[in-house]
């Protein structure tokens, strides 16, 4: 793993989720996978070929000054810069603030996709939404706190509302075309 890192400021649940995702791939050939919260002294390496890794690769540049930026006080995740054939981390180890925000947004998009795939299948009468969210948090090594649960529940609620509005619009549009054809 590279000794060069970038530090991201993510919500706690998102940092824990992403660290666990990276560790799952790193420990895929082991019998166990650590479930510890992310530690800034123990960086995680992005999954090779993932969208986040591609955004990082595209964003890497040479340090603009001789003295690297200090670690932010509110950083929640240390992301190790992997070796890319055309971007050696010894030379290309700087990511600007806008690129850092783009990487954080890529991680958030990946989280939303994962959350949607797992939580939107619970729509049976046997499973309650709150139990499904707690289970999702447990499975992905997110600290089971009320603050994390509320944040995930709110993100899911927003995504679900967008889904149903788009579905309703689609149904209205298709019913209009059916009525015109009669």
N, C-alpha and C positions, 0 to 999 in steps of 0.2 A: 504494500500500500504506500502511496506517495506521502511524504511528510508535508506537502503543500496542501493547504485547505482554504476553503472559503466558508464564511460563517453566515448562516441564514437566520432571519428572525421570523419564525413561524409560530402559529398558535401551538400550545403544548400538545394537543391531540394530534395535530398534523405532523409535528416533528417525531412523535413517538410512532405514529403509523408508518412514516417513510423510513425511519431507522429499522423498524421491524421488517418492512418489505425488502430492504437491502440485505439485512441479515439472513432472511429466509433463503435468498439466492446464494449468499456466501456459504451458508451451512447446509446446503441441499444434500450433500453427500455424507453428512454427519447424522448421528442418531438423535441429537438434540439441537435446539436452537435457543440461544439466550433470549430472555424476555425482559431484559433490563431496560430502563429508560435511557434515551440517548445522553451521552456524556460528551462534552466539548473536548475533553482530552483523548477521547477514543472516537475518531471520525468514522463515518460510514462512506463507502464508495458507491457511487451511483451504479445501477444495474446496466451493464454493457448493452448497448443497442436500444435502451429505453428512450422515450421522448425527452426525459430530463437530462440524460447523458448527451443526447444530441444537441440540446439547447446549451448545455455547458460547453461542449466542444466548440460550437459555433461562436460562443461568447468569449472564450479565452483570449487574452492578449498579454503583451509584455507589460511589466510593471512600469507605470509612468514616472516613478521617482525611485531614488536609491533606497528610501526607507519605506517598507511596506506599511499599509494601513494597520492600525491596532485592531485587535478583536473587539467587536461591538459589545457593549455591556449587556444588551438585551438579546444576544444571540441564543438560540435554542438548539441549533443543529450545526455540527461541523461536517462539511462535505469534502472528502478527500478528492483531490484532482487526479484522475487516473492518467496513465500514459497513453497518449494518442500518437500514432506514427508521425503525424505532421505537427503535433503540438506537445513538445517535451515540457513537463510541468516545472522543470528547473528554469526554463526561460519564460514559458507562457503560464503564469500563475496569478494573473490578475483578472478580476471580473468587475466591471463598473457597476454603479448603483442601479442603473436601468436594466442591465443584463441580469443582475442579482434578482431584481423584481420579476423578470421574465422566468427565471428558474423557479422562484417561489410559486408563480402562477402555474407553471407546468406541473409541479408537485401537487398543487391544489386540484388541477384538472384530473390528474391520475387518481387522487383520492375520491373525487366526485364520481368517477366512473366505477371504481371499486365499490363504493358505498351503494350506488344505484343498483349495480348488478346483484349485490347480496341482499339489500334491504327491500327492493321492490318485488322480490319473489315471495315475500312473506304474506301476501294478500289472501291467505286462507283464513278461515274462521277460527282455527285452532291457535294461531300465534298472535300475540299482541305486539304492537309496534315497540313499546318500551322494552319488552323482553328481547326482541330482535336487535335493538340497538345495543343493549347491554352485552348480548352475545357477540355482536360484531366487534365491540370494544375489547372484549376478552380475547377473541380470536386474533386480533391484530395488535395485541400488546399495548393498548391504549389504557392509561390509568383510569380506573372505574371511579370517577368523581362526578358529582352533579354538574360541575362547570363543563367538563368534556361532553357529558351526555347531552346537556342542553345545546351546546354548539353543534354537535352532530345532528341532533333532532331538528334543529332550525335549518341546517343546510339541506337535510333530506326533505323537510317540508317545502322549502323553496323550490327544489328540483321537482318534487311531485306536483306542485302547483303549476309550474311551467309545462310539465308533461301533459297535464289534464287540459290546460288552456289550448295548447297546440292540438291536442286530440279533438277537442270541441270544435276548433276552427276548421280542422280537416273534415270532420263530419258535416259541418254546416256547408262547406264548399261542395262536398260530394253530393249532398242532398239537393242543393240548388241545381247542379248539372243534371241530376236525375229528373227533377221537376221540369226543366227546360226541354228535355227530350220527349216529354209526354205530349 
